[in-house]
């Protein structure tokens, strides 16, 4: 038995759930059913996700997650000072194990729609944040399976269409949302995009830097006007890069491509498809920019 198989088997041997509570997170017509929660963790997640919990959109979950008391030796352990959030995946054949600080996750054997997470709770990171990061990962996988991809991005709905602002932490996603008068926030930290028969679509998500959902978020899938990669600048400008540069820039904003080695090729193809059929641009802006006339003139 290889080392990876041994570690995954240790995760599959875990059976003690953190508690008896469960909830279902609804995003558009997707559902993530999360079981094995203790009462406090379930309460915090409900407050964090608001109306997205239990939305009666689909009668059955798209993916299921079981939260278990973890084996400390399986996670990456405490992060080092100054280290950014890490998520790593190991894969050999059909065996895959995904790990971060204080959590290890894998799919249940013979059921790719069911996952388990072994959590090691410490005072280093709130348990709700650990669970949310696992859910974000599962949502990113759903995006690729649905013909799209997930982004480090913020979404704004204006005039019936969504503009997504992509970029790493501190690139200005929250600022861009704040500079969008008359727009409705779709979430300022994580965006999803899928290709449908009606074109590229996105939706509101409960993942926000404020750790609370947007107020009165719209439901269902929303047409995507464009994705804009953000750059801080002394001037406001928009440029449309060549396809190769656009693909590289958009892949750099995608969430977890290195942590889903079984889906990376499909993700790349979906990004290429978006670049070839929709609008992707680079938005340079300041904290006082009125950039909307510029970007709306390009779509």
N, C-alpha and C positions, 0 to 999 in steps of 0.2 A: 504494500500500500504506500503510495507517495505521500509526501508531506502535506500537499494541498488536500488530498482526499482525507487524510487523518484529521486535519483541522475542520473540514466541513462535516465529517462524521461526528466530531465533538459538538458542533453546533446542532446537528440533527438529533443528538442525544438529549438536548435540553428539553425538559418537560414542564418546569415550574413557571406558570404564568405570573406576571406581576400583580394581577388581580382579576376579578370576574367581570369587569366592565368592558363594554364595547361601544363603538360609534362608527358611523359611516360618513366619510367626507365626500360631498357631491360637487363636482366641477363640470359644468355643462351636463352632458349625458353620461359622464363617467362617475363611477363610485369606487372609493377605496374603503373597504371594511377593515377596521382595526380592532382586534380583540386582545385580551390579556392585559387590560389596563387596570391599575388601581384607581380608586375613586378620585383621589387628588389629581392624578395625571389626566384622567378623563375630563375633570372639571376645568383644568387649565387649558386643555386643547379645545374644549367647547367655547371657552371665552376667547381664545386666540383665533378661532376659525369662524365664529359667529354663525350667521345664517347658512353658511356652507355645510354645516353639520346637519345631516339628516334631510337634505333637500330631496323631496320625493320626485326625482326625475326619472330614474331607472329602477325597476323592481329588484334588480339583483346587482351585486358589486361587480365591477370590472376586474378588480384585483383584491386579494385579501392579504392581510398582514397580521401575524400573531406575535405579540410582544412577550418575551420570556426573560427571566432572570439569567444574566449572562455569565459566561466564563471569561474572567478578566484576561486570560492568556490569549484569547482570540482577537481582541480588539487591538488597535494601534497604541492604546494607552494614553496617558496624559500628554497633551501637546506641549512642546517646548516654548519658552517665552518668545513672542514675536512671530511664531509660526502661524501661517494661515490655515484655514480649515482644509483638512485632507480627506480624500476618499480614494481608496485604492482597491483594485480588483485583481484577483489571480484567476487564471483560467487554464485548464488542461483538458482538451477534448470537451466533453459535456459537463465537466465539473467546474463550477465557478463559486468563488467566495469573495464578498465585498466587505471591506472593513473601513472603519473610521475610528476616531477617538471614542472610546467607550461603547462601541457597538460593532457587531458582526452580523451580516445578513446573507441569506441564500434562498433560492427557490426550493420549495418542497419537491422531493423526488416525484417524477411523473406528473407534476401539476404546476406548470409554469405560471399559472394565475394565482398561486398561493405562495407567500413568502413568510419567513420567520426572521425575527430580529432578537439577538441576545444582547441585552443592555446591561452594562456595568455602571451603576449609578454612583457618582461621586459629587463632591461640591464644586468640581471644575466646570461643569456645564449643566444647565437646567435640563431635567429629563424631557420636558415638552419640546425643547429645541432639538434634542437628539432624535426624538420620534418624528418631528417635522422634517428634518433633513432626510430621514429614511423615506418618508412619504414623497418628498420632492424627487428623490431618485426614482422611485417607482412611477411617478407621474412623467418623468423624463423618458422612461422606457415606454410608457403608453403612447407618448407623442411619436416616437420613432416607429412603433408598431402601427400607429395610425397614419403613417405617411408624412410625418413632420419632424419637429425637433423642439426642444425647450431651450430657453435663453436666460442668461443673466440679463434680465430686461425689465423695464417698466412699460405699462400700457396705458394709453389715454384714448378714450372714445370721444370723437367729435364728428357731428353731422352723420352719424350712422356708420362710421368706419373707424378702425383702430390704427393708431400709429404706435409702434413699439420702439422704445429707446434702449439700445443694448450697450453693454460695456461692463468692465469689472467694477469692483467696489471703488467708490470715490470718483467714478467717471462722471457723475452728475445725473444719474437716473432720477433720484428723488427731486433734485432741483428742476429737471426738465418737466416733471409732473407739476411742480409748483408754478411753473411758467406757462401753464396751459389753461388760461381762463376759458370758462364755458365748457371745459372738458370733464369727463368722468373718469376717475382713476380705475384701472383694472388690476391694480397691484403694482408696487414699485420695486420689486426685487426678483421676480421670477415670472417669465412669460412662456406660453405655449403656442405653437403654430402647427396647424395640420393642413394638408392638401385635400380638398373635397371636390365633388363634382361641380360645385358652385364656385370654386376658387379657394384661395388661402383664407383660413379662418383662425381666430383666436377667441379667448373667453376670459372673463374675470376669474381671478384666483385669490385665495385667502392669504397668500404668502407676502408679507409686507414687512419692511424694516421696523415699523412701529409695533410689530407683533400683535396686530389686530387687523381685521379685514377692512376693505373699503366700505364706506357707508352706502347702503342701498345699491349694491352692485347689480349690473344687468345680468340676465341669465341667458344661456344659450350661446351659440357660436356667432361670432361677429366678423364681418369682412375686414381683411387687413389691407390698409391703404399702402403701408410701407414699413420697413424696418430701418432705423437710423442708428448707426454706430456713433457714439458720442465722443467728442474730443473737447477738452477745455482749451480755450483760446482767448486772445485779446480781441478778436474780431468774430463776427457771426458770418458763417459761410456754409454752403452746401455743395458737395461734389459727388458725382456718381462715378465710382471706380470701375475699372475694367473687370471682366468676369472673374479672372483668376484672383485678383486682389480682393474682390468682393467676397468670393468664396472663402478665402483664407481668413478675412476679417470676421465673417459671420461664424465660421467654425471656431474662431478664438473666443467668441461670445457664447457658444453653445455650452450647455451644462452637462458635465460628466462624460464627455466622449471617451476619456481614458478609462472610465470605470464601467463601461458596458462594451467590452471588446467583442461580444457577440453581435452587437448592433452598430458598430462604428461605421462600417462600409455603407450600410443603409442610411445612416444619418448624413453622411457625406453626399450621397446621391440626392437626398431630400433638400439639403442646402443648395446644391448645384441647381436643382429644379427651381427653387425659389428665386435664385439670382437670375435665372434665364426667363422667368415668367412674371416676375413682380418687381417691385421697386426696392432697392437697397442703396442707401447713400451714407455718406459721412457727414455728420452735422458738427461743425465747430461753433461753439457758443460761449457766452459769458453769463454770469449770474444775473445780469439785467437784460439779457437778449429778448427781443421780440422776433423769434425765429419762425413763427407759424406762417406768415406770408411766404417765406422762402420755401418751406417744405411743402406747403399745400399747392404751390405753383408747379411742383414736380410730379404730382400724382393726378 
